[in-house]
Amino acid sequence: MEFVELTEAEFRKTEFGCENFLQSVEMYQRYRDLGREAYLVGVRRAEGEKKLLATGLILGRNWHFGKKTYRVPGGWLMDYDGKERREILAFLTKKAKDFCQKKDGVVLEVSPNIVSQTRDSNNQVISGPEHLAVKRELQDLGYKYLGEYEQSKWIYVKDLGVETPEEMLKGFRTTHRQLIQKSQREGVRVRELGVDELGILKKIAAEAGARHGFQDPEMEYYQSMKRAFGDKVRFVVAELPKGSLREQDREKYAGEGEYISLAASMFVEDNQEMVYLYSGSRRDLQRYNGAYAIQWWALNEALAKGIKRYNFYGVKPVVGNGVYSFKQGFRGRVEELLGTFALPIGVLGKFYVARLKSVEYGEVH
């Protein structure tokens, strides 16, 4: 085997079943466009057809003392069920560590996009694919397990089959179905935002972030994602004609335009899935069900394009969590990914990683 840097064309040929937007040429282009460090690397056969056995986008960030931290968001792309997994992981780890050490790295963090254990909508472990052996192998190779660190470990997903929109709607929780239908009756519309309208999403997401305790992205993030991913990134808003608002709400928003924004969201599409990435809704206008209208729009878009998987993204799958309950109503399932792992590089790296603490959600193990 040999460890090499790849061209964009070579990286695009990756087909291991664990591909994701974080590990994409578009994300590589985004970071390069922002003047940041980014590398496309891979492991391939040294002889013969030189088949790719693993690939990865490595991103670098400046730290202290002239040193840098490196990470592989979305994890190495490889066949995690293949017979050569251990050998490939060991070779990839050694070579990637050497690669980053030559570039003054102190740590290499990876977050594999594979299921740790198969779970149902209520977060109960059920029979199905699991990769706990990979977790042990990474730890044996010197990685420290960090759990929910920088990248969502717990996500909620829904498989999309050959059903019609009507059949899909029937499968939702009764209240979700009713609220979607109510939003339609009341005249809520969902439309895509132009790049010059991203301030609508920024404002609503910031309000939601303050309410739910997450940091909403800077405007640069939305803009750079659009430049890199083009039509694969969708920004949408749910809005209602001012005349359809209740009287007290009309008075409150008298200074706004003909349509009043209720909720806004960002989605990323690829051949694997549609990802619901950032969102927010105006708390005082939640009675108009803009968030439900957006989800119905997005699920229909995915269904119409033949996308087989809808990713609601991060959740805290514990009883009483409002975001989790909202996503459960669309009748998908919890996915527990493997989590994030940190590989120390050099003496300084050992001190750096020793200070990192594993992050898990209370009841979630």
C-alpha positions as CSV (number, residue, x, y, z in Angstrom):
1,M,0.0,0.0,0.0
2,E,1.0,3.6,-0.5
3,F,-0.2,6.9,1.1
4,V,-0.6,9.7,-1.5
5,E,-2.1,13.1,-2.1
6,L,-5.1,12.9,-4.5
7,T,-6.4,15.1,-7.2
8,E,-10.0,16.3,-7.0
9,A,-10.9,13.9,-9.8
10,E,-9.4,11.0,-8.0
11,F,-11.1,11.9,-4.7
12,R,-14.5,12.1,-6.5
13,K,-14.3,8.4,-7.4
14,T,-14.6,7.4,-3.8
15,E,-17.4,4.9,-3.3
16,F,-17.4,3.2,0.1
17,G,-21.0,3.8,1.2
18,C,-20.0,6.2,4.0
19,E,-19.5,9.3,1.9
20,N,-20.8,12.6,3.3
21,F,-20.8,16.3,2.5
22,L,-18.0,16.9,5.1
23,Q,-15.8,14.6,3.1
24,S,-16.2,16.1,-0.3
25,V,-14.4,18.0,-3.0
26,E,-16.8,20.9,-2.4
27,M,-15.7,21.1,1.2
28,Y,-12.1,21.0,0.2
29,Q,-12.7,23.8,-2.3
30,R,-14.5,25.8,0.3
31,Y,-11.6,25.7,2.7
32,R,-9.0,26.4,0.0
33,D,-11.2,29.4,-1.1
34,L,-11.1,30.7,2.5
35,G,-7.3,30.4,2.5
36,R,-7.2,27.5,5.0
37,E,-5.2,24.4,5.0
38,A,-6.8,21.4,3.3
39,Y,-5.5,18.2,1.8
40,L,-7.0,15.3,-0.2
41,V,-5.2,12.1,0.7
42,G,-5.7,8.4,0.1
43,V,-4.3,4.9,0.5
44,R,-4.1,2.8,-2.7
45,R,-2.5,-0.4,-3.9
46,A,1.2,0.2,-4.7
47,E,1.1,-2.1,-7.7
48,G,-1.3,-3.2,-10.4
49,E,-4.5,-1.2,-10.9
50,K,-3.6,0.9,-7.9
51,K,-7.1,0.7,-6.5
52,L,-8.1,3.3,-3.8
53,L,-8.5,1.6,-0.4
54,A,-9.3,4.7,1.6
55,T,-9.5,8.5,1.2
56,G,-9.8,11.5,3.4
57,L,-10.1,15.3,3.5
58,I,-7.7,16.6,6.2
59,L,-8.2,20.1,7.5
60,G,-5.7,22.1,9.4
61,R,-6.0,24.9,12.0
62,N,-3.3,27.1,13.6
63,W,-2.9,26.4,17.3
64,H,-0.1,27.8,19.5
65,F,3.7,27.8,19.4
66,G,3.7,27.5,15.6
67,K,1.8,24.2,15.9
68,K,-1.4,23.1,14.2
69,T,-4.3,20.8,14.9
70,Y,-5.7,18.6,12.1
71,R,-9.0,16.8,11.7
72,V,-10.9,14.6,9.3
73,P,-14.5,15.7,9.6
74,G,-16.8,12.9,8.5
75,G,-14.0,10.4,9.0
76,W,-11.9,8.3,6.7
77,L,-13.8,7.0,3.7
78,M,-13.2,3.3,3.4
79,D,-14.8,-0.1,3.6
80,Y,-15.3,-0.5,7.3
81,D,-16.8,-4.0,6.8
82,G,-14.0,-5.3,4.6
83,K,-11.5,-8.0,5.5
84,E,-8.6,-5.7,5.2
85,R,-10.0,-3.0,7.5
86,R,-7.5,-3.4,10.4
87,E,-4.6,-3.4,8.0
88,I,-5.8,-0.4,6.1
89,L,-6.6,1.5,9.3
90,A,-3.2,0.8,10.8
91,F,-1.4,1.9,7.6
92,L,-3.6,5.0,7.2
93,T,-3.1,6.0,10.8
94,K,0.7,5.7,10.7
95,K,1.0,7.5,7.4
96,A,-1.5,10.3,8.2
97,K,0.3,10.8,11.5
98,D,3.6,11.2,9.7
99,F,2.0,13.5,7.1
100,C,0.6,15.8,9.8
101,Q,3.7,15.7,12.0
102,K,5.8,17.0,9.0
103,K,3.4,19.9,8.9
104,D,3.8,20.7,12.7
105,G,0.6,19.0,13.8
106,V,0.0,18.0,17.4
107,V,-3.3,16.1,16.9
108,L,-5.3,14.4,14.3
109,E,-9.0,14.1,15.0
110,V,-11.3,11.7,13.0
111,S,-15.1,11.3,13.2
112,P,-16.1,8.2,11.2
113,N,-19.4,8.4,9.4
114,I,-20.5,4.9,10.4
115,V,-23.1,3.5,12.8
116,S,-21.8,2.4,16.2
117,Q,-25.0,0.4,17.0
118,T,-28.3,0.2,15.2
119,R,-31.2,1.9,17.1
120,D,-34.9,2.6,16.6
121,S,-36.8,5.9,16.9
122,N,-36.9,5.6,20.7
123,N,-33.1,5.1,20.9
124,Q,-33.3,1.4,21.8
125,V,-30.6,-0.8,20.4
126,I,-31.9,-3.3,17.8
127,S,-30.3,-5.9,15.6
128,G,-28.5,-4.5,12.6
129,P,-25.1,-3.1,11.5
130,E,-22.7,-2.1,14.3
131,H,-19.1,-1.1,14.3
132,L,-18.0,-1.3,18.0
133,A,-15.0,-3.3,16.8
134,V,-13.8,-0.3,14.8
135,K,-14.0,1.8,18.0
136,R,-11.7,-0.7,19.8
137,E,-9.3,-0.9,16.8
138,L,-8.9,2.9,16.7
139,Q,-8.2,3.0,20.5
140,D,-5.7,0.2,20.0
141,L,-4.0,2.4,17.4
142,G,-3.5,5.2,19.9
143,Y,-6.7,7.3,19.3
144,K,-8.4,8.7,22.4
145,Y,-12.2,8.4,22.3
146,L,-13.9,11.8,22.7
147,G,-17.5,10.9,22.0
148,E,-19.7,13.9,21.0
149,Y,-16.8,16.3,20.3
150,E,-17.1,19.1,17.7
151,Q,-19.2,16.8,15.4
152,S,-22.7,15.3,16.1
153,K,-22.5,11.7,17.2
154,W,-26.2,11.3,17.6
155,I,-28.3,12.0,14.6
156,Y,-31.9,11.3,13.4
157,V,-32.5,9.9,9.9
158,K,-35.4,8.8,7.8
159,D,-35.2,6.3,4.9
160,L,-37.1,7.4,1.8
161,G,-38.5,4.6,-0.3
162,V,-40.9,4.4,-3.2
163,E,-43.9,5.8,-1.3
164,T,-45.9,8.7,-2.6
165,P,-46.0,12.0,-0.6
166,E,-49.4,11.1,0.6
167,E,-48.2,7.7,1.9
168,M,-45.3,9.4,3.6
169,L,-47.5,11.9,5.3
170,K,-49.7,9.1,6.6
171,G,-46.7,7.6,8.4
172,F,-46.0,10.7,10.4
173,R,-47.2,11.2,14.0
174,T,-50.8,12.3,14.0
175,T,-50.1,15.8,15.4
176,H,-47.3,16.3,12.9
177,R,-49.6,15.4,10.0
178,Q,-52.3,17.7,11.3
179,L,-49.9,20.7,11.8
180,I,-48.5,20.3,8.3
181,Q,-52.0,20.3,6.9
182,K,-53.0,23.2,9.1
183,S,-50.0,25.2,7.8
184,Q,-51.2,24.5,4.2
185,R,-54.7,25.7,5.0
186,E,-53.5,28.9,6.6
187,G,-51.4,29.8,3.5
188,V,-47.9,29.2,4.8
189,R,-45.5,29.1,1.8
190,V,-41.9,27.8,1.6
191,R,-39.6,29.4,-0.9
192,E,-35.8,29.5,-1.5
193,L,-33.8,32.4,-0.3
194,G,-31.4,34.2,-2.6
195,V,-27.8,34.8,-1.5
196,D,-28.8,38.5,-0.9
197,E,-31.5,37.3,1.5
198,L,-29.3,35.2,3.8
199,G,-29.7,37.7,6.6
200,I,-33.2,36.3,7.1
201,L,-31.8,32.9,8.0
202,K,-29.0,34.4,10.0
203,K,-31.4,36.4,12.2
204,I,-33.8,33.6,12.8
205,A,-31.0,31.0,13.4
206,A,-29.3,33.4,15.9
207,E,-32.5,33.7,17.8
208,A,-33.0,30.0,17.9
209,G,-29.4,29.4,18.9
210,A,-29.7,31.7,21.9
211,R,-32.9,29.9,22.9
212,H,-31.6,26.3,22.5
213,G,-27.9,26.9,23.5
214,F,-26.1,26.3,20.2
215,Q,-23.8,28.7,18.3
216,D,-25.3,29.8,14.9
217,P,-22.7,30.2,12.1
218,E,-21.3,33.5,10.9
219,M,-22.6,34.9,7.6
220,E,-19.3,33.9,6.0
221,Y,-20.2,30.3,6.6
222,Y,-23.4,30.4,4.7
223,Q,-21.8,32.4,1.9
224,S,-18.8,30.2,1.5
225,M,-20.9,27.0,1.6
226,K,-23.0,28.5,-1.3
227,R,-19.9,29.3,-3.3
228,A,-18.5,25.9,-2.9
229,F,-21.6,23.7,-3.1
230,G,-23.7,25.8,-5.5
231,D,-27.1,24.3,-6.1
232,K,-26.4,21.5,-3.6
233,V,-27.0,24.0,-0.8
234,R,-30.5,25.2,-0.3
235,F,-31.6,28.1,1.9
236,V,-35.4,28.3,2.5
237,V,-37.9,30.4,4.5
238,A,-41.4,29.6,5.5
239,E,-43.6,32.7,5.5
240,L,-47.2,33.8,5.8
241,P,-49.1,36.7,4.2
242,K,-49.4,39.4,6.8
243,G,-53.2,39.4,6.3
244,S,-53.3,35.8,7.5
245,L,-51.7,36.7,10.9
246,R,-53.8,37.1,14.0
247,E,-54.6,40.7,14.8
248,Q,-52.1,41.1,17.6
249,D,-49.4,39.6,15.4
250,R,-50.3,41.9,12.4
251,E,-49.9,44.9,14.7
252,K,-46.5,43.7,16.0
253,Y,-45.1,43.1,12.5
254,A,-46.8,46.1,10.9
255,G,-43.4,47.4,9.8
256,E,-42.4,44.3,7.8
257,G,-43.4,43.5,4.2
258,E,-46.3,41.7,2.7
259,Y,-45.0,38.3,3.9
260,I,-43.8,37.6,7.4
261,S,-41.0,35.1,8.0
262,L,-41.8,32.3,10.4
263,A,-38.9,29.9,10.1
264,A,-35.8,29.4,8.0
265,S,-33.4,26.5,7.3
266,M,-30.3,25.4,5.4
267,F,-30.0,22.0,3.6
268,V,-27.1,20.3,1.9
269,E,-27.8,17.6,-0.8
270,D,-25.6,14.9,-2.2
271,N,-26.2,11.6,-3.9
272,Q,-26.4,9.9,-0.5
273,E,-28.8,12.1,1.4
274,M,-30.4,15.4,2.1
275,V,-29.0,17.0,5.3
276,Y,-31.1,19.4,7.5
277,L,-28.1,21.4,8.8
278,Y,-29.2,24.7,10.4
279,S,-32.6,26.1,11.2
280,G,-34.6,28.3,13.4
281,S,-38.1,29.7,14.0
282,R,-39.5,32.8,15.5
283,R,-40.7,31.8,18.9
284,D,-43.7,34.2,19.0
285,L,-44.8,32.9,15.6
286,Q,-44.5,29.2,16.2
287,R,-48.3,28.8,16.3
288,Y,-48.2,29.1,12.5
289,N,-46.1,25.9,12.1
290,G,-43.4,27.2,9.8
291,A,-40.9,24.6,10.9
292,Y,-43.4,21.8,9.9
293,A,-44.0,23.4,6.5
294,I,-40.2,23.5,5.9
295,Q,-39.7,19.8,6.8
296,W,-42.6,18.8,4.5
297,W,-41.1,20.8,1.7
298,A,-37.6,19.3,2.2
299,L,-38.9,15.7,2.5
300,N,-40.9,16.1,-0.7
301,E,-37.8,17.6,-2.5
302,A,-35.7,14.6,-1.5
303,L,-38.4,12.2,-2.5
304,A,-38.9,13.9,-5.9
305,K,-35.1,13.7,-6.6
306,G,-34.9,10.0,-5.7
307,I,-32.7,10.8,-2.6
308,K,-32.9,7.7,-0.4
309,R,-32.1,9.2,2.9
310,Y,-33.2,12.3,4.8
311,N,-30.8,13.3,7.6
312,F,-32.4,15.5,10.4
313,Y,-28.8,15.7,11.8
314,G,-28.0,16.2,15.5
315,V,-30.3,15.2,18.4
316,K,-30.0,14.6,22.1
317,P,-32.1,11.4,22.2
318,V,-33.3,11.7,25.7
319,V,-36.9,11.8,27.0
320,G,-38.2,15.4,27.2
321,N,-35.8,16.9,24.7
322,G,-38.0,19.1,22.4
323,V,-35.9,18.9,19.3
324,Y,-35.7,15.1,19.5
325,S,-39.5,14.8,20.0
326,F,-40.0,17.1,17.0
327,K,-37.8,14.9,14.7
328,Q,-39.3,11.7,16.1
329,G,-42.7,12.8,14.8
330,F,-41.5,12.2,11.2
331,R,-41.0,8.5,12.1
332,G,-37.4,7.9,11.3
333,R,-34.7,6.4,13.6
334,V,-31.8,7.4,15.8
335,E,-28.3,6.7,14.5
336,E,-25.4,6.5,17.0
337,L,-22.3,7.2,15.0
338,L,-18.9,6.1,16.2
339,G,-17.9,9.5,17.7
340,T,-14.7,11.5,17.5
341,F,-11.3,10.2,18.2
342,A,-8.0,12.1,18.7
343,L,-4.6,10.8,17.8
344,P,-1.7,12.6,19.6
345,I,1.3,13.6,17.5
346,G,4.6,14.0,19.3
347,V,5.3,14.8,23.0
348,L,3.3,18.1,22.8
349,G,0.4,16.2,21.2
350,K,0.3,13.8,24.2
351,F,-0.2,16.8,26.6
352,Y,-2.8,18.3,24.2
353,V,-4.9,15.1,23.9
354,A,-4.6,14.3,27.7
355,R,-6.5,17.5,28.4
356,L,-9.4,16.7,26.1
357,K,-12.4,15.2,27.8
358,S,-14.9,12.8,26.4
359,V,-18.3,14.5,25.9
360,E,-21.6,12.4,26.1
361,Y,-25.2,13.3,26.8
362,G,-26.4,12.5,30.3
363,E,-28.7,9.4,29.8
364,V,-27.1,8.5,26.5
365,H,-24.4,5.9,26.6
